[in-house]
Every structure is written in structure tokens, then in C-alpha cells.
């Protein structure tokens, strides 16, 4: 699925598994379920990373970029 590698850092805020590999997906789920501390840490990291994709922040950055480019025009 497009965008997943940008949103999930393998082993940090989730696990990336190969498509159509249910055994690998099951292994990753078991790792998370069996380690509540890791699950919590991954959840915190996911929230931190998700804030990078906040619509208001992205829109402000885009506006800033366009404004800077428009100011460079002669």
C-alpha cells in the first residue's frame, strides 16, 4: 500500500511485513501482543510520527514554500 513505508518505521512504530505473507503478519502481531511495553512504546512513536502529517502543519509548510518561491520571482 502506498505511503506505508513513510508512515511506519519497522521495529520503531510498527512492523513492515511482506504482502501476502500471513505467517509474517501473525509473527509481528504476536510480538506486539506478547510485549505490552513494546506495544505502548510503538503507540507513542506512532503518535509522534503522525503529528508530522498534521493537515494544518502540512498546509502551513506548503504556503511557506509557495510564498518563498513567489518572492524569488523577478
N, CA, C, O and CB atoms as a CASP TS submission, in Angstrom:
PFRMAT TS
TARGET T0000
AUTHOR 0000-0000-0000
METHOD Language model
MODEL 1
PARENT N/A
ATOM      1  N   UNK     1       0.857  -1.170   0.000  1.00  0.00           N
ATOM      2  CA  UNK     1       0.000   0.000   0.000  1.00  0.00           C
ATOM      3  C   UNK     1       0.895   1.223   0.000  1.00  0.00           C
ATOM      4  O   UNK     1       1.818   1.317   0.809  1.00  0.00           O
ATOM      5  CB  UNK     1      -0.970   0.004   1.221  1.00  0.00           C
ATOM      6  N   UNK     2       0.636   2.150  -0.888  1.00  0.00           N
ATOM      7  CA  UNK     2       1.446   3.354  -0.983  1.00  0.00           C
ATOM      8  C   UNK     2       1.425   4.169   0.291  1.00  0.00           C
ATOM      9  O   UNK     2       0.384   4.297   0.936  1.00  0.00           O
ATOM     10  CB  UNK     2       0.979   4.199  -2.126  1.00  0.00           C
ATOM     11  N   UNK     3       2.568   4.718   0.655  1.00  0.00           N
ATOM     12  CA  UNK     3       2.674   5.579   1.826  1.00  0.00           C
ATOM     13  C   UNK     3       3.005   4.852   3.117  1.00  0.00           C
ATOM     14  O   UNK     3       3.411   5.489   4.088  1.00  0.00           O
ATOM     15  CB  UNK     3       1.412   6.315   2.005  1.00  0.00           C
ATOM     16  N   UNK     4       2.846   3.551   3.153  1.00  0.00           N
ATOM     17  CA  UNK     4       3.099   2.812   4.388  1.00  0.00           C
ATOM     18  C   UNK     4       4.559   2.933   4.831  1.00  0.00           C
ATOM     19  O   UNK     4       4.804   3.182   6.011  1.00  0.00           O
ATOM     20  CB  UNK     4       2.731   1.342   4.204  1.00  0.00           C
ATOM     21  N   UNK     5       5.537   2.767   3.939  1.00  0.00           N
ATOM     22  CA  UNK     5       6.926   2.888   4.392  1.00  0.00           C
ATOM     23  C   UNK     5       7.267   4.280   4.951  1.00  0.00           C
ATOM     24  O   UNK     5       8.198   4.413   5.745  1.00  0.00           O
ATOM     25  CB  UNK     5       7.859   2.569   3.243  1.00  0.00           C
ATOM     26  N   UNK     6       6.523   5.306   4.544  1.00  0.00           N
ATOM     27  CA  UNK     6       6.752   6.641   5.090  1.00  0.00           C
ATOM     28  C   UNK     6       6.112   6.799   6.455  1.00  0.00           C
ATOM     29  O   UNK     6       6.568   7.613   7.259  1.00  0.00           O
ATOM     30  CB  UNK     6       6.216   7.700   4.142  1.00  0.00           C
ATOM     31  N   UNK     7       5.071   6.042   6.732  1.00  0.00           N
ATOM     32  CA  UNK     7       4.331   6.179   7.982  1.00  0.00           C
ATOM     33  C   UNK     7       4.750   5.160   9.041  1.00  0.00           C
ATOM     34  O   UNK     7       4.531   5.381  10.232  1.00  0.00           O
ATOM     35  CB  UNK     7       2.857   6.047   7.713  1.00  0.00           C
ATOM     36  N   UNK     8       5.342   4.062   8.624  1.00  0.00           N
ATOM     37  CA  UNK     8       5.743   3.016   9.568  1.00  0.00           C
ATOM     38  C   UNK     8       7.247   2.795   9.463  1.00  0.00           C
ATOM     39  O   UNK     8       7.776   2.475   8.399  1.00  0.00           O
ATOM     40  CB  UNK     8       4.972   1.691   9.296  1.00  0.00           C
ATOM     41  N   UNK     9       7.917   2.974  10.597  1.00  0.00           N
ATOM     42  CA  UNK     9       9.343   2.686  10.675  1.00  0.00           C
ATOM     43  C   UNK     9       9.465   1.319  11.327  1.00  0.00           C
ATOM     44  O   UNK     9       9.152   1.150  12.505  1.00  0.00           O
ATOM     45  CB  UNK     9      10.133   3.798  11.482  1.00  0.00           C
ATOM     46  N   UNK    10       9.919   0.358  10.557  1.00  0.00           N
ATOM     47  CA  UNK    10       9.940  -1.031  11.003  1.00  0.00           C
ATOM     48  C   UNK    10      10.669  -1.190  12.337  1.00  0.00           C
ATOM     49  O   UNK    10      11.832  -0.813  12.478  1.00  0.00           O
ATOM     50  CB  UNK    10      10.596  -1.906   9.947  1.00  0.00           C
ATOM     51  N   UNK    11       9.955  -1.759  13.309  1.00  0.00           N
ATOM     52  CA  UNK    11      10.529  -2.009  14.621  1.00  0.00           C
ATOM     53  C   UNK    11      10.471  -0.816  15.557  1.00  0.00           C
ATOM     54  O   UNK    11      10.766  -0.956  16.744  1.00  0.00           O
ATOM     55  CB  UNK    11      11.935  -2.437  14.469  1.00  0.00           C
ATOM     56  N   UNK    12      10.096   0.361  15.052  1.00  0.00           N
ATOM     57  CA  UNK    12      10.035   1.561  15.885  1.00  0.00           C
ATOM     58  C   UNK    12       8.590   1.895  16.247  1.00  0.00           C
ATOM     59  O   UNK    12       8.244   2.014  17.422  1.00  0.00           O
ATOM     60  CB  UNK    12      10.691   2.752  15.165  1.00  0.00           C
ATOM     61  N   UNK    13       7.759   2.042  15.228  1.00  0.00           N
ATOM     62  CA  UNK    13       6.348   2.351  15.496  1.00  0.00           C
ATOM     63  C   UNK    13       5.412   1.333  14.847  1.00  0.00           C
ATOM     64  O   UNK    13       4.214   1.574  14.701  1.00  0.00           O
ATOM     65  CB  UNK    13       6.010   3.756  14.995  1.00  0.00           C
ATOM     66  N   UNK    14       5.969   0.220  14.469  1.00  0.00           N
ATOM     67  CA  UNK    14       5.190  -0.858  13.869  1.00  0.00           C
ATOM     68  C   UNK    14       6.123  -1.846  13.202  1.00  0.00           C
ATOM     69  O   UNK    14       7.343  -1.769  13.346  1.00  0.00           O
ATOM     70  CB  UNK    14       4.169  -0.308  12.855  1.00  0.00           C
ATOM     71  N   UNK    15       5.540  -2.761  12.481  1.00  0.00           N
ATOM     72  CA  UNK    15       6.331  -3.745  11.740  1.00  0.00           C
ATOM     73  C   UNK    15       5.873  -3.741  10.294  1.00  0.00           C
ATOM     74  O   UNK    15       4.676  -3.712  10.006  1.00  0.00           O
ATOM     75  CB  UNK    15       6.196  -5.170  12.362  1.00  0.00           C
ATOM     76  N   UNK    16       6.818  -3.770   9.408  1.00  0.00           N
ATOM     77  CA  UNK    16       6.514  -3.918   7.983  1.00  0.00           C
ATOM     78  C   UNK    16       6.657  -5.391   7.632  1.00  0.00           C
ATOM     79  O   UNK    16       7.669  -6.017   7.946  1.00  0.00           O
ATOM     80  CB  UNK    16       7.456  -3.024   7.090  1.00  0.00           C
ATOM     81  N   UNK    17       5.654  -5.933   6.988  1.00  0.00           N
ATOM     82  CA  UNK    17       5.715  -7.326   6.547  1.00  0.00           C
ATOM     83  C   UNK    17       5.428  -7.381   5.055  1.00  0.00           C
ATOM     84  O   UNK    17       4.776  -6.503   4.490  1.00  0.00           O
ATOM     85  CB  UNK    17       4.709  -8.214   7.338  1.00  0.00           C
ATOM     86  N   UNK    18       5.927  -8.422   4.446  1.00  0.00           N
ATOM     87  CA  UNK    18       5.734  -8.603   3.011  1.00  0.00           C
ATOM     88  C   UNK    18       4.248  -8.787   2.693  1.00  0.00           C
ATOM     89  O   UNK    18       3.509  -9.385   3.476  1.00  0.00           O
ATOM     90  CB  UNK    18       6.547  -9.813   2.504  1.00  0.00           C
ATOM     91  N   UNK    19       3.824  -8.275   1.554  1.00  0.00           N
ATOM     92  CA  UNK    19       2.434  -8.518   1.145  1.00  0.00           C
ATOM     93  C   UNK    19       2.188 -10.012   0.959  1.00  0.00           C
ATOM     94  O   UNK    19       3.094 -10.756   0.585  1.00  0.00           O
ATOM     95  CB  UNK    19       2.107  -7.757  -0.163  1.00  0.00           C
ATOM     96  N   UNK    20       0.993 -10.430   1.215  1.00  0.00           N
ATOM     97  CA  UNK    20       0.562 -11.824   1.019  1.00  0.00           C
ATOM     98  C   UNK    20       1.425 -12.810   1.807  1.00  0.00           C
ATOM     99  O   UNK    20       1.728 -13.907   1.337  1.00  0.00           O
ATOM    100  CB  UNK    20       0.603 -12.182  -0.469  1.00  0.00           C
ATOM    101  N   UNK    21       1.818 -12.392   3.027  1.00  0.00           N
ATOM    102  CA  UNK    21       2.605 -13.276   3.890  1.00  0.00           C
ATOM    103  C   UNK    21       1.931 -13.339   5.263  1.00  0.00           C
ATOM    104  O   UNK    21       2.404 -12.731   6.224  1.00  0.00           O
ATOM    105  CB  UNK    21       4.093 -12.775   4.013  1.00  0.00           C
ATOM    106  N   UNK    22       0.817 -14.083   5.345  1.00  0.00           N
ATOM    107  CA  UNK    22       0.071 -14.126   6.604  1.00  0.00           C
ATOM    108  C   UNK    22       0.890 -14.659   7.775  1.00  0.00           C
ATOM    109  O   UNK    22       0.657 -14.264   8.918  1.00  0.00           O
ATOM    110  CB  UNK    22      -1.159 -14.973   6.434  1.00  0.00           C
ATOM    111  N   UNK    23       1.842 -15.547   7.512  1.00  0.00           N
ATOM    112  CA  UNK    23       2.675 -16.069   8.595  1.00  0.00           C
ATOM    113  C   UNK    23       3.546 -14.968   9.187  1.00  0.00           C
ATOM    114  O   UNK    23       3.731 -14.919  10.403  1.00  0.00           O
ATOM    115  CB  UNK    23       3.552 -17.224   8.092  1.00  0.00           C
ATOM    116  N   UNK    24       4.087 -14.082   8.347  1.00  0.00           N
ATOM    117  CA  UNK    24       4.906 -12.967   8.814  1.00  0.00           C
ATOM    118  C   UNK    24       4.050 -11.957   9.575  1.00  0.00           C
ATOM    119  O   UNK    24       4.486 -11.407  10.586  1.00  0.00           O
ATOM    120  CB  UNK    24       5.615 -12.283   7.630  1.00  0.00           C
ATOM    121  N   UNK    25       2.845 -11.718   9.093  1.00  0.00           N
ATOM    122  CA  UNK    25       1.927 -10.815   9.777  1.00  0.00           C
ATOM    123  C   UNK    25       1.579 -11.377  11.152  1.00  0.00           C
ATOM    124  O   UNK    25       1.555 -10.637  12.136  1.00  0.00           O
ATOM    125  CB  UNK    25       0.645 -10.596   8.938  1.00  0.00           C
ATOM    126  N   UNK    26       1.313 -12.670  11.228  1.00  0.00           N
ATOM    127  CA  UNK    26       0.995 -13.308  12.510  1.00  0.00           C
ATOM    128  C   UNK    26       2.171 -13.193  13.479  1.00  0.00           C
ATOM    129  O   UNK    26       1.969 -12.928  14.664  1.00  0.00           O
ATOM    130  CB  UNK    26       0.625 -14.789  12.299  1.00  0.00           C
ATOM    131  N   UNK    27       3.384 -13.387  12.993  1.00  0.00           N
ATOM    132  CA  UNK    27       4.579 -13.258  13.840  1.00  0.00           C
ATOM    133  C   UNK    27       4.689 -11.847  14.408  1.00  0.00           C
ATOM    134  O   UNK    27       4.966 -11.670  15.595  1.00  0.00           O
ATOM    135  CB  UNK    27       5.852 -13.606  13.041  1.00  0.00           C
ATOM    136  N   UNK    28       4.474 -10.849  13.563  1.00  0.00           N
ATOM    137  CA  UNK    28       4.558  -9.462  14.012  1.00  0.00           C
ATOM    138  C   UNK    28       3.486  -9.159  15.053  1.00  0.00           C
ATOM    139  O   UNK    28       3.760  -8.488  16.048  1.00  0.00           O
ATOM    140  CB  UNK    28       4.424  -8.507  12.822  1.00  0.00           C
ATOM    141  N   UNK    29       2.281  -9.643  14.834  1.00  0.00           N
ATOM    142  CA  UNK    29       1.199  -9.419  15.794  1.00  0.00           C
ATOM    143  C   UNK    29       1.497 -10.079  17.135  1.00  0.00           C
ATOM    144  O   UNK    29       1.243  -9.496  18.188  1.00  0.00           O
ATOM    145  CB  UNK    29      -0.122  -9.947  15.238  1.00  0.00           C
ATOM    146  N   UNK    30       2.029 -11.279  17.096  1.00  0.00           N
ATOM    147  CA  UNK    30       2.370 -11.982  18.333  1.00  0.00           C
ATOM    148  C   UNK    30       3.443 -11.210  19.098  1.00  0.00           C
ATOM    149  O   UNK    30       3.365 -11.101  20.321  1.00  0.00           O
ATOM    150  CB  UNK    30       2.854 -13.421  18.028  1.00  0.00           C
ATOM    151  N   UNK    31       4.445 -10.671  18.396  1.00  0.00           N
ATOM    152  CA  UNK    31       5.492  -9.872  19.051  1.00  0.00           C
ATOM    153  C   UNK    31       4.882  -8.715  19.829  1.00  0.00           C
ATOM    154  O   UNK    31       5.270  -8.447  20.966  1.00  0.00           O
ATOM    155  CB  UNK    31       6.497  -9.336  18.013  1.00  0.00           C
ATOM    156  N   UNK    32       3.932  -8.037  19.215  1.00  0.00           N
ATOM    157  CA  UNK    32       3.314  -6.873  19.854  1.00  0.00           C
ATOM    158  C   UNK    32       2.425  -7.306  21.021  1.00  0.00           C
ATOM    159  O   UNK    32       2.488  -6.717  22.100  1.00  0.00           O
ATOM    160  CB  UNK    32       2.490  -6.067  18.827  1.00  0.00           C
ATOM    161  N   UNK    33       1.617  -8.311  20.815  1.00  0.00           N
ATOM    162  CA  UNK    33       0.676  -8.769  21.846  1.00  0.00           C
ATOM    163  C   UNK    33       1.413  -9.290  23.072  1.00  0.00           C
ATOM    164  O   UNK    33       0.976  -9.072  24.202  1.00  0.00           O
ATOM    165  CB  UNK    33      -0.243  -9.862  21.285  1.00  0.00           C
ATOM    166  N   UNK    34       2.520  -9.972  22.852  1.00  0.00           N
ATOM    167  CA  UNK    34       3.253 -10.572  23.970  1.00  0.00           C
ATOM    168  C   UNK    34       4.134  -9.576  24.720  1.00  0.00           C
ATOM    169  O   UNK    34       4.695  -9.920  25.760  1.00  0.00           O
ATOM    170  CB  UNK    34       4.105 -11.705  23.466  1.00  0.00           C
ATOM    171  N   UNK    35       4.265  -8.361  24.221  1.00  0.00           N
ATOM    172  CA  UNK    35       5.129  -7.376  24.869  1.00  0.00           C
ATOM    173  C   UNK    35       4.381  -6.047  25.015  1.00  0.00           C
ATOM    174  O   UNK    35       4.539  -5.151  24.187  1.00  0.00           O
ATOM    175  CB  UNK    35       6.443  -7.178  24.060  1.00  0.00           C
ATOM    176  N   UNK    36       3.559  -5.922  26.077  1.00  0.00           N
ATOM    177  CA  UNK    36       2.769  -4.701  26.261  1.00  0.00           C
ATOM    178  C   UNK    36       3.619  -3.430  26.334  1.00  0.00           C
ATOM    179  O   UNK    36       3.182  -2.372  25.881  1.00  0.00           O
ATOM    180  CB  UNK    36       1.945  -4.820  27.517  1.00  0.00           C
ATOM    181  N   UNK    37       4.815  -3.519  26.893  1.00  0.00           N
ATOM    182  CA  UNK    37       5.683  -2.334  26.971  1.00  0.00           C
ATOM    183  C   UNK    37       6.076  -1.874  25.563  1.00  0.00           C
ATOM    184  O   UNK    37       6.068  -0.680  25.263  1.00  0.00           O
ATOM    185  CB  UNK    37       6.956  -2.639  27.815  1.00  0.00           C
ATOM    186  N   UNK    38       6.418  -2.834  24.716  1.00  0.00           N
ATOM    187  CA  UNK    38       6.762  -2.504  23.330  1.00  0.00           C
ATOM    188  C   UNK    38       5.541  -1.928  22.613  1.00  0.00           C
ATOM    189  O   UNK    38       5.653  -0.968  21.850  1.00  0.00           O
ATOM    190  CB  UNK    38       7.291  -3.757  22.581  1.00  0.00           C
ATOM    191  N   UNK    39       4.384  -2.520  22.864  1.00  0.00           N
ATOM    192  CA  UNK    39       3.156  -2.032  22.242  1.00  0.00           C
ATOM    193  C   UNK    39       2.923  -0.558  22.608  1.00  0.00           C
ATOM    194  O   UNK    39       2.586   0.259  21.751  1.00  0.00           O
ATOM    195  CB  UNK    39       1.947  -2.898  22.678  1.00  0.00           C
ATOM    196  N   UNK    40       3.108  -0.239  23.887  1.00  0.00           N
ATOM    197  CA  UNK    40       2.932   1.141  24.331  1.00  0.00           C
ATOM    198  C   UNK    40       3.931   2.082  23.698  1.00  0.00           C
ATOM    199  O   UNK    40       3.574   3.176  23.259  1.00  0.00           O
ATOM    200  CB  UNK    40       3.046   1.222  25.825  1.00  0.00           C
ATOM    201  N   UNK    41       5.193   1.656  23.649  1.00  0.00           N
ATOM    202  CA  UNK    41       6.241   2.498  23.054  1.00  0.00           C
ATOM    203  C   UNK    41       5.977   2.711  21.566  1.00  0.00           C
ATOM    204  O   UNK    41       6.143   3.821  21.059  1.00  0.00           O
ATOM    205  CB  UNK    41       7.635   1.859  23.261  1.00  0.00           C
ATOM    206  N   UNK    42       5.570   1.662  20.869  1.00  0.00           N
ATOM    207  CA  UNK    42       5.263   1.795  19.442  1.00  0.00           C
ATOM    208  C   UNK    42       4.072   2.728  19.230  1.00  0.00           C
ATOM    209  O   UNK    42       4.043   3.501  18.273  1.00  0.00           O
ATOM    210  CB  UNK    42       4.972   0.413  18.820  1.00  0.00           C
ATOM    211  N   UNK    43       3.093   2.651  20.128  1.00  0.00           N
ATOM    212  CA  UNK    43       1.941   3.546  20.039  1.00  0.00           C
ATOM    213  C   UNK    43       2.360   4.996  20.210  1.00  0.00           C
ATOM    214  O   UNK    43       1.899   5.870  19.477  1.00  0.00           O
ATOM    215  CB  UNK    43       0.895   3.178  21.087  1.00  0.00           C
ATOM    216  N   UNK    44       3.236   5.253  21.180  1.00  0.00           N
ATOM    217  CA  UNK    44       3.732   6.612  21.404  1.00  0.00           C
ATOM    218  C   UNK    44       4.513   7.113  20.188  1.00  0.00           C
ATOM    219  O   UNK    44       4.350   8.260  19.772  1.00  0.00           O
ATOM    220  CB  UNK    44       4.620   6.661  22.661  1.00  0.00           C
ATOM    221  N   UNK    45       5.341   6.270  19.634  1.00  0.00           N
ATOM    222  CA  UNK    45       6.125   6.649  18.449  1.00  0.00           C
ATOM    223  C   UNK    45       5.213   6.904  17.252  1.00  0.00           C
ATOM    224  O   UNK    45       5.469   7.801  16.448  1.00  0.00           O
ATOM    225  CB  UNK    45       7.152   5.550  18.105  1.00  0.00           C
ATOM    226  N   UNK    46       4.148   6.113  17.138  1.00  0.00           N
ATOM    227  CA  UNK    46       3.194   6.310  16.042  1.00  0.00           C
ATOM    228  C   UNK    46       2.520   7.669  16.148  1.00  0.00           C
ATOM    229  O   UNK    46       2.355   8.371  15.151  1.00  0.00           O
ATOM    230  CB  UNK    46       2.137   5.198  16.040  1.00  0.00           C
ATOM    231  N   UNK    47       2.136   8.028  17.350  1.00  0.00           N
ATOM    232  CA  UNK    47       1.502   9.328  17.561  1.00  0.00           C
ATOM    233  C   UNK    47       2.468  10.459  17.231  1.00  0.00           C
ATOM    234  O   UNK    47       2.095  11.433  16.578  1.00  0.00           O
ATOM    235  CB  UNK    47       1.007   9.459  19.010  1.00  0.00           C
ATOM    236  N   UNK    48       3.713  10.325  17.685  1.00  0.00           N
ATOM    237  CA  UNK    48       4.732  11.347  17.406  1.00  0.00           C
ATOM    238  C   UNK    48       4.938  11.505  15.906  1.00  0.00           C
ATOM    239  O   UNK    48       5.003  12.626  15.400  1.00  0.00           O
ATOM    240  CB  UNK    48       6.067  10.985  18.087  1.00  0.00           C
ATOM    241  N   UNK    49       5.040  10.403  15.206  1.00  0.00           N
ATOM    242  CA  UNK    49       5.253  10.456  13.763  1.00  0.00           C
ATOM    243  C   UNK    49       4.024  11.001  13.040  1.00  0.00           C
ATOM    244  O   UNK    49       4.156  11.747  12.070  1.00  0.00           O
ATOM    245  CB  UNK    49       5.602   9.070  13.229  1.00  0.00           C
ATOM    246  N   UNK    50       2.847  10.638  13.500  1.00  0.00           N
ATOM    247  CA  UNK    50       1.612  11.099  12.859  1.00  0.00           C
ATOM    248  C   UNK    50       1.489  12.611  12.911  1.00  0.00           C
ATOM    249  O   UNK    50       0.890  13.216  12.022  1.00  0.00           O
ATOM    250  CB  UNK    50       0.398  10.461  13.521  1.00  0.00           C
ATOM    251  N   UNK    51       2.043  13.218  13.931  1.00  0.00           N
ATOM    252  CA  UNK    51       1.978  14.672  14.052  1.00  0.00           C
ATOM    253  C   UNK    51       2.718  15.369  12.912  1.00  0.00           C
ATOM    254  O   UNK    51       2.420  16.519  12.589  1.00  0.00           O
ATOM    255  CB  UNK    51       2.556  15.112  15.391  1.00  0.00           C
ATOM    256  N   UNK    52       3.678  14.680  12.303  1.00  0.00           N
ATOM    257  CA  UNK    52       4.375  15.235  11.130  1.00  0.00           C
ATOM    258  C   UNK    52       3.422  15.414   9.962  1.00  0.00           C
ATOM    259  O   UNK    52       3.639  16.274   9.109  1.00  0.00           O
ATOM    260  CB  UNK    52       5.541  14.329  10.714  1.00  0.00           C
ATOM    261  N   UNK    53       2.379  14.616   9.915  1.00  0.00           N
ATOM    262  CA  UNK    53       1.450  14.624   8.793  1.00  0.00           C
ATOM    263  C   UNK    53       0.187  15.426   9.091  1.00  0.00           C
ATOM    264  O   UNK    53      -0.802  15.317   8.366  1.00  0.00           O
ATOM    265  CB  UNK    53       1.079  13.207   8.423  1.00  0.00           C
ATOM    266  N   UNK    54       0.214  16.233  10.156  1.00  0.00           N
ATOM    267  CA  UNK    54      -0.928  17.059  10.517  1.00  0.00           C
ATOM    268  C   UNK    54      -1.288  17.983   9.350  1.00  0.00           C
ATOM    269  O   UNK    54      -0.409  18.623   8.773  1.00  0.00           O
ATOM    270  CB  UNK    54      -0.626  17.882  11.795  1.00  0.00           C
ATOM    271  N   UNK    55      -2.556  18.052   9.009  1.00  0.00           N
ATOM    272  CA  UNK    55      -3.012  18.824   7.851  1.00  0.00           C
ATOM    273  C   UNK    55      -2.630  20.298   7.980  1.00  0.00           C
ATOM    274  O   UNK    55      -2.160  20.902   7.016  1.00  0.00           O
ATOM    275  CB  UNK    55      -4.530  18.689   7.687  1.00  0.00           C
ATOM    276  N   UNK    56      -2.826  20.872   9.149  1.00  0.00           N
ATOM    277  CA  UNK    56      -2.511  22.291   9.336  1.00  0.00           C
ATOM    278  C   UNK    56      -1.014  22.551   9.173  1.00  0.00           C
ATOM    279  O   UNK    56      -0.620  23.545   8.562  1.00  0.00           O
ATOM    280  CB  UNK    56      -2.978  22.762  10.719  1.00  0.00           C
ATOM    281  N   UNK    57      -0.182  21.666   9.717  1.00  0.00           N
ATOM    282  CA  UNK    57       1.263  21.831   9.580  1.00  0.00           C
ATOM    283  C   UNK    57       1.684  21.691   8.120  1.00  0.00           C
ATOM    284  O   UNK    57       2.495  22.475   7.627  1.00  0.00           O
ATOM    285  CB  UNK    57       2.007  20.804  10.449  1.00  0.00           C
ATOM    286  N   UNK    58       1.139  20.704   7.438  1.00  0.00           N
ATOM    287  CA  UNK    58       1.486  20.495   6.023  1.00  0.00           C
ATOM    288  C   UNK    58       1.038  21.677   5.170  1.00  0.00           C
ATOM    289  O   UNK    58       1.766  22.113   4.279  1.00  0.00           O
ATOM    290  CB  UNK    58       0.848  19.196   5.496  1.00  0.00           C
ATOM    291  N   UNK    59      -0.163  22.197   5.442  1.00  0.00           N
ATOM    292  CA  UNK    59      -0.669  23.343   4.690  1.00  0.00           C
ATOM    293  C   UNK    59       0.197  24.569   4.939  1.00  0.00           C
ATOM    294  O   UNK    59       0.502  25.306   4.001  1.00  0.00           O
ATOM    295  CB  UNK    59      -2.129  23.638   5.068  1.00  0.00           C
ATOM    296  N   UNK    60       0.599  24.801   6.185  1.00  0.00           N
ATOM    297  CA  UNK    60       1.453  25.946   6.511  1.00  0.00           C
ATOM    298  C   UNK    60       2.809  25.826   5.816  1.00  0.00           C
ATOM    299  O   UNK    60       3.335  26.815   5.306  1.00  0.00           O
ATOM    300  CB  UNK    60       1.645  26.059   8.036  1.00  0.00           C
ATOM    301  N   UNK    61       3.367  24.641   5.796  1.00  0.00           N
ATOM    302  CA  UNK    61       4.648  24.429   5.125  1.00  0.00           C
ATOM    303  C   UNK    61       4.524  24.657   3.622  1.00  0.00           C
ATOM    304  O   UNK    61       5.406  25.252   3.004  1.00  0.00           O
ATOM    305  CB  UNK    61       5.168  23.016   5.402  1.00  0.00           C
ATOM    306  N   UNK    62       3.437  24.186   3.043  1.00  0.00           N
ATOM    307  CA  UNK    62       3.206  24.376   1.617  1.00  0.00           C
ATOM    308  C   UNK    62       3.055  25.867   1.299  1.00  0.00           C
ATOM    309  O   UNK    62       3.625  26.354   0.322  1.00  0.00           O
ATOM    310  CB  UNK    62       1.952  23.595   1.164  1.00  0.00           C
ATOM    311  N   UNK    63       2.297  26.582   2.110  1.00  0.00           N
ATOM    312  CA  UNK    63       2.119  28.022   1.913  1.00  0.00           C
ATOM    313  C   UNK    63       3.444  28.753   2.054  1.00  0.00           C
ATOM    314  O   UNK    63       3.750  29.653   1.273  1.00  0.00           O
ATOM    315  CB  UNK    63       1.098  28.584   2.913  1.00  0.00           C
ATOM    316  N   UNK    64       4.224  28.366   3.044  1.00  0.00           N
ATOM    317  CA  UNK    64       5.544  28.973   3.244  1.00  0.00           C
ATOM    318  C   UNK    64       6.436  28.734   2.029  1.00  0.00           C
ATOM    319  O   UNK    64       7.143  29.639   1.587  1.00  0.00           O
ATOM    320  CB  UNK    64       6.212  28.410   4.514  1.00  0.00           C
ATOM    321  N   UNK    65       6.404  27.530   1.497  1.00  0.00           N
ATOM    322  CA  UNK    65       7.214  27.193   0.323  1.00  0.00           C
ATOM    323  C   UNK    65       6.778  28.001  -0.887  1.00  0.00           C
ATOM    324  O   UNK    65       7.614  28.572  -1.588  1.00  0.00           O
ATOM    325  CB  UNK    65       7.119  25.698   0.014  1.00  0.00           C
ATOM    326  N   UNK    66       5.472  28.053  -1.136  1.00  0.00           N
ATOM    327  CA  UNK    66       4.966  28.844  -2.282  1.00  0.00           C
ATOM    328  C   UNK    66       5.295  30.322  -2.108  1.00  0.00           C
ATOM    329  O   UNK    66       5.668  30.989  -3.073  1.00  0.00           O
ATOM    330  CB  UNK    66       3.434  28.662  -2.440  1.00  0.00           C
ATOM    331  N   UNK    67       5.163  30.835  -0.904  1.00  0.00           N
ATOM    332  CA  UNK    67       5.468  32.242  -0.654  1.00  0.00           C
ATOM    333  C   UNK    67       6.939  32.533  -0.907  1.00  0.00           C
ATOM    334  O   UNK    67       7.279  33.560  -1.494  1.00  0.00           O
ATOM    335  CB  UNK    67       5.097  32.625   0.780  1.00  0.00           C
ATOM    336  N   UNK    68       7.799  31.648  -0.475  1.00  0.00           N
ATOM    337  CA  UNK    68       9.237  31.821  -0.703  1.00  0.00           C
ATOM    338  C   UNK    68       9.545  31.780  -2.206  1.00  0.00           C
ATOM    339  O   UNK    68      10.338  32.578  -2.706  1.00  0.00           O
ATOM    340  CB  UNK    68      10.044  30.722   0.046  1.00  0.00           C
ATOM    341  N   UNK    69       8.919  30.854  -2.907  1.00  0.00           N
ATOM    342  CA  UNK    69       9.146  30.753  -4.357  1.00  0.00           C
ATOM    343  C   UNK    69       8.604  31.975  -5.082  1.00  0.00           C
ATOM    344  O   UNK    69       9.233  32.467  -6.019  1.00  0.00           O
ATOM    345  CB  UNK    69       8.494  29.482  -4.919  1.00  0.00           C
ATOM    346  N   UNK    70       7.464  32.463  -4.668  1.00  0.00           N
ATOM    347  CA  UNK    70       6.865  33.646  -5.306  1.00  0.00           C
ATOM    348  C   UNK    70       7.736  34.869  -5.057  1.00  0.00           C
ATOM    349  O   UNK    70       7.838  35.739  -5.922  1.00  0.00           O
ATOM    350  CB  UNK    70       5.428  33.893  -4.775  1.00  0.00           C
ATOM    351  N   UNK    71       8.361  34.949  -3.896  1.00  0.00           N
ATOM    352  CA  UNK    71       9.242  36.069  -3.578  1.00  0.00           C
ATOM    353  C   UNK    71      10.528  36.058  -4.379  1.00  0.00           C
ATOM    354  O   UNK    71      11.195  37.088  -4.484  1.00  0.00           O
ATOM    355  CB  UNK    71       9.569  36.060  -2.119  1.00  0.00           C
ATOM    356  N   UNK    72      10.891  34.923  -4.945  1.00  0.00           N
ATOM    357  CA  UNK    72      12.116  34.806  -5.745  1.00  0.00           C
ATOM    358  C   UNK    72      11.903  35.234  -7.184  1.00  0.00           C
ATOM    359  O   UNK    72      12.865  35.418  -7.930  1.00  0.00           O
ATOM    360  CB  UNK    72      12.630  33.383  -5.711  1.00  0.00           C
ATOM    361  N   UNK    73      10.642  35.393  -7.579  1.00  0.00           N
ATOM    362  CA  UNK    73      10.363  35.753  -8.965  1.00  0.00           C
ATOM    363  C   UNK    73      10.760  37.196  -9.219  1.00  0.00           C
ATOM    364  O   UNK    73      10.606  38.052  -8.347  1.00  0.00           O
ATOM    365  CB  UNK    73       8.877  35.539  -9.298  1.00  0.00           C
ATOM    366  N   UNK    74      11.268  37.464 -10.406  1.00  0.00           N
ATOM    367  CA  UNK    74      11.678  38.831 -10.741  1.00  0.00           C
ATOM    368  C   UNK    74      10.653  39.478 -11.632  1.00  0.00           C
ATOM    369  O   UNK    74      10.817  40.633 -12.025  1.00  0.00           O
ATOM    370  CB  UNK    74      13.050  38.846 -11.420  1.00  0.00           C
TER
END
